[in-house]
């Protein structure tokens, strides 16, 4: 007899009208006699075993290929890890994946509006560090949506001058960044808003933080995250094919204090009814070229049910 049929028999016996006294023996299968509470204990054990099995995150190493890295796919409703690889092992500056949090904080504080224009000069130096934009020159001014989609350093750094002391840090804390974010203002806040200093994240941190964004991003930030995948820096994360982007997300590229280059992609899926948040961190030269395709492969497998 298969174990499943034993459990089914027990379940049917327990769910039928209670014509038996609770201490009376019940027949579960030929040759086995159980009292009701013993049957309940067995069923609880089966349920707990099944739950424990479901709770084990699936492996993601095969999606990373030869690249060294980390990744986490997170169930938004339950916060449970659906699949993971080394997600809590390494922390690094999150680079431009942090920009949507800076603009969310400024929008929420009414220090920025969705339509406020800013003509990107392309060149940017903060505290002696050269942080020029990498997007092509645009004739139209940037707004929140396009600044996120094109990952405009100049826009975000310009707007971050409006942060009061420690103001951005409070948003980072609410979003779930747990690794040593600093209170900052001025150049410190500008570098923090670009994810260059003053905040660190693991892949697990960033997936949790993008879960927070999935649930609370203001409309122009959400449009920017969709735009990044639809036409901006994260287009290699697309899994929607001809139907367009149904992933919302953001790339990031940073160099660690040790000189290693880290490529990030973080986002959520589907963008307008999110079920899963994802973060990918790999050794590479660019978030768009190295991390976004890994995210696309993971999300495609998740959508197809083949993780
Ligand atoms: Zn720019």
Boltz pocket constraint, residues with backbone or C-beta under 6 A from the ligand:
constraints:
  - pocket:
      binder: B
      contacts: [[A, 120], [A, 121], [A, 122], [A, 133], [A, 134], [A, 135], [A, 151], [A, 152], [A, 153], [A, 154], [A, 155]]
      max_distance: 6.0
